[in-house]
Amino acid sequence: MTDEDRSRDLAALLHPLLDSLVSAEQPILAAHGLSMWGYAVLGALGDGPVRTQAALCATIGADKTRIIATLDRLQEAGLISRSPDPADRRVRLLSITEEGREVLRSVRAGIRAGEDRMLAVLPAADRRTFLRVLNALAGAGDPQDDTRP
């Protein structure tokens, strides 16, 4: 592909799509009483417990000094638990509760339904290719990193 094959750079092409996706997610999150950060926390904890709040923040890219209020709200709503680590009582283990899993499933289903409507403009083969390419790029890391294989 040459530069002439692209009308704009990737960020300029993706920005309107990302804005549209985030806007579509907001009412779904609000209906479940979640912020975007709350959803990110539930998604990360849905993969398994996290040993520290700092580790959680590193996983989701959050500022550890600003995530406490989000964790407090999620815990008060019964969606996560923070319990002392039996091996080190200074450490809090973060886990998603069963109610949190139900909320996460419901939110994901709503988001996926909206994404499916958006992707419906593409032929099925293009949808599969688009999703495969996005997954590959999402796992590729920093494209400016010359240390990658």
C-alpha positions in Angstrom: 0.0 0.0 0.0 1.4 3.4 -0.9 0.8 6.7 0.9 -1.6 7.6 -2.0 -3.8 4.7 -1.0 -4.6 6.4 2.3 -6.6 9.5 2.5 -5.6 10.2 6.2 -3.3 8.7 8.8 -4.6 5.8 11.0 -5.4 8.0 14.0 -7.5 10.4 11.9 -9.4 7.4 10.4 -10.0 5.7 13.7 -10.9 8.8 15.8 -14.5 9.2 14.5 -15.1 5.5 14.9 -13.8 5.5 18.5 -15.9 8.6 19.3 -19.0 6.9 17.9 -18.3 3.7 19.8 -17.7 5.5 23.1 -20.9 7.6 22.6 -22.9 4.4 21.9 -21.5 2.8 25.1 -22.3 5.7 27.4 -26.1 5.0 27.7 -25.5 1.3 28.3 -23.0 2.0 31.0 -25.3 4.6 32.6 -28.2 2.2 32.6 -26.0 -0.1 34.7 -24.7 2.7 36.9 -21.1 2.3 35.6 -18.5 4.7 34.4 -16.1 3.8 31.6 -13.4 3.2 34.3 -15.9 1.0 36.3 -16.5 -1.0 33.2 -12.7 -1.3 32.6 -12.3 -2.6 36.2 -15.0 -5.2 35.9 -13.6 -6.3 32.5 -10.1 -6.8 34.1 -11.4 -8.5 37.1 -13.6 -10.7 34.9 -10.4 -12.4 33.8 -9.5 -13.3 37.4 -8.6 -11.7 40.7 -5.9 -9.0 40.9 -3.5 -9.0 43.8 -3.1 -5.2 44.2 -4.8 -2.0 43.2 -1.5 -0.9 41.5 -1.5 -4.1 39.4 -5.1 -3.4 38.4 -4.2 0.1 37.4 -1.3 -1.1 35.3 -3.6 -3.6 33.6 -6.2 -1.0 32.6 -4.0 2.0 32.2 -5.5 4.0 35.1 -3.9 6.4 37.4 -3.6 4.6 40.8 -4.3 7.8 42.7 -7.6 8.4 40.9 -9.1 4.9 40.7 -9.9 4.6 44.4 -13.3 6.4 44.1 -14.2 4.0 41.2 -13.3 1.0 43.3 -15.2 2.3 46.3 -18.4 2.8 44.1 -18.0 -0.7 42.6 -17.6 -2.2 46.1 -20.5 -0.3 47.6 -22.7 -1.6 44.7 -21.6 -5.1 45.4 -19.9 -5.6 42.1 -16.3 -6.1 43.4 -14.7 -7.2 46.7 -11.5 -6.0 48.2 -10.2 -8.4 50.8 -7.0 -8.8 52.7 -4.4 -11.1 51.2 -3.9 -14.0 53.7 -0.2 -14.0 52.7 0.2 -10.3 53.3 -2.6 -8.4 55.1 -1.3 -5.0 53.8 -2.3 -6.1 50.3 -5.9 -6.1 49.1 -7.1 -8.8 46.7 -9.6 -7.4 44.2 -12.2 -9.8 42.8 -15.4 -9.5 40.8 -18.5 -10.7 42.6 -21.2 -12.8 41.0 -23.4 -9.7 40.7 -20.5 -7.9 39.1 -20.2 -10.8 36.5 -23.9 -10.5 35.7 -23.5 -6.7 35.2 -20.4 -7.2 33.1 -22.2 -9.8 30.9 -25.2 -7.5 30.5 -23.1 -4.5 29.6 -21.0 -6.5 27.1 -24.1 -7.9 25.5 -25.5 -4.4 25.0 -22.2 -3.1 23.7 -21.7 -6.0 21.3 -25.3 -5.6 20.0 -24.4 -2.0 19.1 -21.1 -3.0 17.5 -22.9 -5.7 15.5 -25.3 -3.0 14.1 -22.3 -0.8 13.2 -20.4 -3.7 11.6 -23.5 -4.8 9.6 -22.6 -2.2 6.9 -19.7 -4.5 6.0 -20.0 -7.9 4.2 -19.5 -10.8 6.5 -16.0 -11.6 5.1 -14.9 -8.0 5.6 -16.3 -8.0 9.2 -14.2 -11.1 10.0 -11.1 -9.6 8.4 -11.6 -6.3 10.2 -12.0 -7.9 13.6 -9.0 -10.2 13.0 -6.8 -7.3 12.0 -8.0 -5.2 15.0 -7.1 -8.0 17.3 -3.7 -8.4 15.7 -3.0 -4.7 16.0 -4.3 -4.5 19.5 -1.7 -7.1 20.5 1.1 -5.6 18.5 2.2 -3.0 21.0 3.8 0.3 20.1 4.3 0.5 16.3 7.3 2.8 17.0 9.1 0.2 19.2 12.0 -1.1 17.1 12.7 -3.9 19.7 9.8 -6.0 18.5 10.6 -9.1 16.6 
